[in-house]
Every structure is written in C-alpha cells, then in structure tokens.
C-alpha cells in the first residue's frame, strides 16, 4: 500500500508520489524565537519528527528543513523589554540567541531528534531575500512604495486557493494600516523600511528588513529547489503566511510545494493557551511537573495530527497509565533477555500481522491513534503468552521498533532542570578537588541513571541528555 497524505491545497487525500523516487524534500515552518517554547511548539516539532521518522522507516531518504525566524517585530519588542537601555541591534540578537537555545534545549529534553535537520536563520538569508524581491519587481509581481516593497496580490494566480477563501470576501474585510502605502489592502510587505534605532540591512530601496513571509520562500527554494515535496506547519499558518508564501513563490516562477500538511492546534482545558489566562505551559513547566516527555508525546499521538488536542490533567493521567502498561511489559522482557536468545527462525505470524496493521495505519495519512493501538495489541499478545519466552522477546523487539518510529523513549525518567544538573556537576567538581572520588563517582552514576551524560574536557565538564 502506498502512503496517502491529506493535501490542504486540494482538500483531499492523495497518493504520496515524491518528485524523486525514494527521496523526500520537506520544509516545516519553525519557531519565531522571542519567548520560552511551550507545549504547542512541542506538538508541531514532534508531529513532523514522527512524519520524518516514518518516511525513513518506509525507506525514503528525507531532507528536512525547519527555519528559524530571528528577525521579527516580536523579537524587537522583547529586546526592548528585556534589555532596556542597551543598543537595540545587539539586544535583538541576544534575545534571539537566548530563545533559540531555549528551543533547542526543549527539543533535546523532549527527545526530539535535531541532528540531521537543516535549520536556516532568517538573518543569514537577507541578501538572498533582497535578490528574490528584486526578481519579483522585475517580473511586475511586486512594487516599491517609498522604502517599502509590496507583493501585488492582483497578479497572484489562484490567491485564496490554499486557505479556501474568496478574494472578494478577503478584500471586503481588509484594511490598510496607518503608515502603509500599498495599492490594495491585501498586498503584503516583502521589505519594510527601517524605523529609527531598529535592526536594519542595506537594500536597493534603502535600509530596512524583510517581511515575515519572504524568508520561507527564499530558504526553501535555496535549500530544496524551486519545487519540493512537503510543506508543513500549523493550521494557524495557512492564512496569511502560507497563502502568501505560495503567491510570492509562484510569482517568481517557482512551482513550490506539492503537498501541504497542517496540524491542528492545542488548547488547555478547552481554552486557547495564553499568559493572561494563566494557562501558558512551557516545555520546562511540563517536564518539571510530570517528569517524563513520553507522557506529552502519548497525548499528541492519541489524536490525529490534523485534529485539535486539548491538554488536561485527565488526559495526562491516561497517558501515564498507557506508559506504565508499556513499561511493565518491557520490564518483563528485560528480565528474560540474556537467559535465552532469538534466532532468525523465531517468527510469529501474529506479530508480523500487527506490524503490518501498524504500517497500514501510518500509510493512511499518519494515523497515529490507530498505529498506537497496535503497539498495545502487541503487548496484549505478549502478556497472554508469558509462558513462551520467545514470543515475549519477539513482541519486545517489535514494540521497540515501532516505538522508535513514533519517537517514544519508553523509559522511567525523572527530569532534572539544567540548573539542578549544574549544581550536581559543581558538587562533583568539588569532590574531585578534595580527592573524594567515591562521592564524585556516585554523583556521576546518579546523573547517568537520570539520562545525563557527563564529558570532562580541558575546559571543564559539559553535559547532555541521552536520547
């Protein structure tokens, strides 16, 4: 069976046929780095990590690009608040670096693989954005107005098709903001003239900075080519961000994305997450409270990626029960392993049949709730045959394979915040200075049991989480 993907552009499931056999080029909109990453960011990163993992499991070579927006009004505003009195250019860069590190730390703490992902930053691509905009102006698809440059929406082919909106209705509700001098209310900025004191770059239209949408068109075409297989992001990005990306890329003569995938959004107790409502849950908040990243992943897996997810204590409790069920079985198998071993002839059709059902579920637009149910079907089969050690071990191997596809760690895990880890490292360093090697070894072992790997270098001790 071939993989089927729901394409937001055509609003139907389509057979997945990559542009090049067994190779997939995939672009996903990443974070705007101005605040601590929250569990909504985690869902987006995790969903597309599972898609990437599954495509690799099915034999595809995947080139995965996730951009970082480090040039943005929100970052500048945060720099003004956090770095009052400092040079705004330097402060903006400092804020972006701080929260990009926080995002990377969150992915590592969640066990989301970031090793083979291409991660371009907007600030690194501004000369190429300028060149791209110049090309749009030459084609008549964009125009200069003062120090700004706008995309001419009237010249866009099929504008509104991705978001399934009528151009007439969109225009009826659109307004020109104060300070804007564009021909049509729906025209969007490709380049913004610099405001006094704000970060800016040179351009043919004067100093300024790029609009938000242009970065994705430029990065994707530069890294993946003028046409690529999958473009992903949240439902909230369909309009205007993805609609505008599509318009400007096609305006530049590029085919752009073949399949568009959009994930549903996350709510907290049926409410939109908001700091003002006091229900804003960062990744660190979650891990400090619940200790185990798999609980959050199991919550996400329990709903189809395109559906909304409501985060509640009750659902996390259900995820905990599910995780414990897996852990209990895997512990049974661990006690058997070493006493006997499996041979190539130890095959069980019941296990192969369930693995096939798992694959069919994931082939059907990455149906993770159904796929997850087959992991529990395997465990039920193993629990019914505890007197047959070879069945138990075969189930254990199958579960290991499938949980890896879903990016689950399946470990009893206690999360330690970075400051606590650093404190323990300092205690260990002090013990080493006093030649108390028994205490030093004890602290290292405690950290290893918690999934923390220490590396002693000439510049001091560094640490990382074991994925």
N, C-alpha and C positions, 0 to 999 in steps of 0.2 A: 504493500500500500504506500502511496506517495504521501508526503506531508501536505496538509491543507492549512492555509492561513487565511483568516478573515482580513480582507483588504479594506481599510477605511475609505479608500478612494472610490472603489466600486461598490462598497457596502454589501459584499458577499464573500463567501469562502471561495478560494481559488487554489488550484493545484500549484504547489511551490515549484517553480522551474527557474533556478538561478541562471543568471546571464552566462556564466561559465560553469560547465559540468563539475560538480563536487567542490565548487568554491563559492563562498558566500561573502559578499561585502555588505557590512551592516553599520549604520550610523544611528546613534542614540543621543538625544539632547541631554546634556549633563547639568551640573549644578551652576547656579549663579552664587558665587562664594562671598556672601555677606553676613552669614549667621551660622549658628550651630546646626548641623544636619539633623533632621527629625525623621520620624519613622515613615513619613510619606516619601521622603527621599530614598529611604531604605527599600521601600516597596519597588520603586522604579528601578533602582540599581539591581535588586535581586531578580525581578522578573526577567530582565533582559540578560542577566547572567545565566538564568535557567535556560532561556531560549538558545543562547550561545553554547552552553554545555550540551544541550540535547542535539543540536545540529552537529557538533563534533562527535557525539556518541553515534550518530547515524552516518558518520563517515565523511562529513564535509570539513573542508579547511575554511576556517572563519577568520576574516579580518574585521575586527571590531573597533569602531571609533566612537569615543564619547567625549564631547567637547567640554571645555570649562569657560564659562563667561566670567572673566576677571576685569571687564571694562563695562560699567553699568551705573545708572543713577543710584541704585540701591547701595552699591558699594561706596560710592562717593558720600552719600548721606551718612552711612555708618562710620566712615572715616572722620567726618565732621564731629560726630558724637563721641567716638572712642578716642580720638587723637586731637582733641581741641587744642588749638594754638600751634600745632605742628604744620609744616609745609603740606598742603593738601595732596600734591602729587606723590610724595613719599608716604604719606599716611594711607592713601588709597591702595598703594602697592602693598603696604604692610598688612592692611586689613584683608586684602585678597589672599595673600600668602597664609595668613593665620587661619582663615576659614577653609582654604583648600586643604591645609594639613588636617584640620578637624574632620573634613570629609573623608580623606584617605584613612585616617585613624578609625573612623566609624566603619568603613568597609572592611578594614583588617579585623576589627573587633567582632564584626558580624560573620567573618569567614567568607567574604565575597571576594573572589579571585580578581586581582587587579594587575596581574603580572604581564599578561600579553595583550593589554589593551593600549591602543594608540589614544593619547589624551592631549589634543592640541589646546592651547590657550588663545583666547581672542587677542590678547595683547601682542602675541607673537605673529599674528597674521594681518596686521593692519596694512602694511604695504601691498599685500595681495588683495585685500579688500578694496583699497583705493584703485588698483588696476581693474578689478572686476566692475566697480562702479563706472569707471571711465568707459569700459566696454558697453555698459548699458546706455550711457549717454550717447555714444556713437551710434547705437542701434535705434535711438529715438525712444527707448523704453523708460528713460529717466530724464530729469531736467534739474538744472541748478536754479535755486531761488535764494539770492543773497549768498550767505556762506553755507546754506543747507543744500542737500540734494535729495529729491524725492523720486520714488518709483511712480510712473504714470499708470494708474490702475485701469484706465480705459483701454490700454493697449495689451492688457493681460488676457491670455487665452483661458477661457473656462474659469475665470475667477469666481470662487464660491463653491466649486465642484467638490473640493475635499471636505469642506465644512457643511456641505449640502444647504447652502444659503443662496437666496436670490440677490443678485447685485442691486436691484431696485430697492428691496427691503433694507439691505445693509446701508445704502446711501440715505434712505429716509431717516435712519436713526443716527447717522454720523454727524459730527460737528467738527469745525476747525478750532483747535485750541488757541488760546491767546499766545501771540508770538510766532505762530506758524503762518507761512505764506505759500500754501500749496494750491494747486488748481482745483483739486477735488478733495472733499473731506476724507475719502478712503485712501488717498495717496499716502504712502508711508515713507518714513525717513530712511535713507540709505547712509547719509552723512549729516552730522549735526555740528553747526558752527560752535566754536568754543565759547564757553562762558568764563568770565574773569576768574582766574585762580584755579579753575578745574583742569584736570589732566587733558592734554590735547596732543595731536600729532599733525605734522605737515601734510597738506594735500593741495591739489590744483585749485581748490575752492576756498583756501585759507585754512588756518588751524582749526582742528575740531576732532571729533571722534566718531566711530561708526555707529549706526543704528543697531538695534539688537538682532534683527532678522538676518542681516547680511552675513554675519560670521558663519552661520551653519552652511549656507550655500557655498561659500568660499572654501571652508575647511573640507567639506565632504567631496567637492569636485577635485580639490588639490590632492587629497589622500586616496580617495576611492575611484576617481574618474568622473566623467560627465554623466554617467548612468551607473547606478548601483542597485543592489537587491532589496534591502530592507531599511526603512527609516522608522525609528521608534520614538515614543515619548508618551506623556500623559494626555488624557482626554482634554485637559485644560489648555493644551498647546495647539490643538487643531486650528483654532482661530483666536488671534490673527497670525500667530507665529508660523505654523506650518503652511497655512494658506499663502502667506507672504513669501516664505522660502520657495515654495513651488512656483509662484508667479515670477519672482526675480530670476530664478534659475532657468526657467523656460524662456523668459525674456532674453536671457543671454545665449539662447540656442542650445541649452543642455536638456537631456531627457529626464535627468534627476532620478527619483526613487521609483522602483517598480511596485513594491508592496509597502503599504503604510500600516504600522501596528500601533495601537493606542491602548494604554492600560487605564482601568478605572481608578477613581480617586479614593482616598482613605478618610474616614470620619472617626471621631471619638465619641462613643455613646450617642451615635446618630447626629452629632453636631460637627460642623466644619472645625478643624483644628485652628486655634487662634490663641495668641498670648493674652489677649484681652479677656477671653473666656476662661483662662486658667487651665486649659486642657492641651497645652502645647507639650508634646512628648518628644524629647530629643532621643537619639540613639543611645547616648550615655545614660540618660534617665531610665530608659527601659532596661538596659543591661545591669545597672546598679540595683534596680528593684527586683528583676526576675532572674538574673544571673546567667541565663542561657540563651544564646542567639537563635537556637533551633526553635524555640517557642514562637518567636516572631515569624520565622520562616514557615512554620507549620500553619500559623494563622493565614499567611499570604497564600499558601498552597491550597487552603481549604476553599478558596473562591477562584473562579476563572479569572485570568489576568485582565480581561476586558470589563469585569464587573466591579462595582464598588466593594470596599471592605470596611466593615465597622469594627473598630478596635474597642473591646470591652473586657473587663476583668473576667467575665464568664467565659468568653472565647479563649482567653489565655489559659484559664483553668482547664478547658477542654484540650487545648494544645499540650498542656502539661501531662494530662492523662495519656494522650496519644504517645508522647515522647517516652513516658515511663514504660508503656507497653513494649515499645521497640527496645528500650534499654534492657528490660528484664529478659527478653528473648536473646538478645545479643550476648548478655552475660552467661546464659545457659550454654550457648555455643562456644563462648570463650573457654569455659571450663572443660569442654570436650576436646577442643583443638589442642594438639600436642599428644593426645592419647592415641588418636588414630589419624590417618591421612586419606585424602580422596585421590582416586585415580581417574584417568581420562574416561574410563568405562562407567564411572559412577554418575549416570544421568537419570533424571526423573522427569517423565513427561509432564507431570502435574506442574512442576516448577517452570519448565520451558513454556507451557501454555499460559501461565500467569505472566511471565516476562513478555510474551507476545501481546497479551492484552494491554500491558503497560505501554508497549510501543505503539499500539493502535490508538490508545488514548492520547498520547503525546503527539502522534501524527495528526490527530483531529484538532488542529488549532491549539496545541499545547494545553490539553485539558488536564490540568494538574489535580483537581479534586478527584477525578476518576483514577488517574495514574497513582495517586497516593493511596487510594483504597486497595489497589492491587499489592502494594507493599504489605498492607495489613492482612490481605488474603494469604500471602506467602507465610507470614508469621503464624496465622491460624493453622496452616498446613503443618508448619514445623512443630507447633505446640501439640497437635494431635498425634505426632509421631516422635515423641521424645524418647521412645524406646529404640528408635533407629538413629544411631548417631550420624550415619552418613546422610540421611535426609536432613537432619538438623544443621549439619555443616554446609550442605548444599543450599539450603534456604538462607543460611547466614551469608554465603558468598553472593547469592542473588540479591539479597537485601542490600549488601554493601555496594554492589554495582549500581543498583537503582537509586539508592540514597545519594550516591556521588553525582549521578546525573542531575538530581534535584538540589545539589549543593548543600545537603544536610551533613552536619558533622557527626551527630548521634554520639555525643559524649556527655557524661555527667560533668558539668562545667560550672565553676564558680568564677564569675567575672570580677577582676580587680581593676579599679581605675588606675590610670597612669601614675597619679601622684603617690598612691599606695605602693605600687611596684617600685617607684624611685626610692621611696623611704626604705623598703626592704633591701634594695641594692646598696644604699648608703650604710645600713646596718651590717651588711655582709662585708663591705669595704673596710669598715671599722674593725670588724672581727679579724680580717686578714692582716690589717696593720698590727694588731695585737698578737698575731700568730695563733689565733684561736680558730684553727682550721676545721675543727669539729662543728662549730657554730656556722662557719662560712659554708661548709658543705650542706649543712642542714637547711639553711636559707635557700641555697641553690635548688636543692631537692624539692622543697616546698613550692617554689616557683615553677619548677618543671611539672609537678603534679597539677598545677593550675594552668598549664599550657603556655608558660612563659619561658622562652629560650634566652639564656644569657650568653653574651660573647665578650670575652675580656680582650681588649686591644691596648695598644700602647697609649691611646688617647683616653682610656677609661673603659668602663663597662657599658655596653649597649644591650638593649633587649628588643625582642619581637615576639608576637603571638604566633603560636604554632597553628597553622590552618588544618 
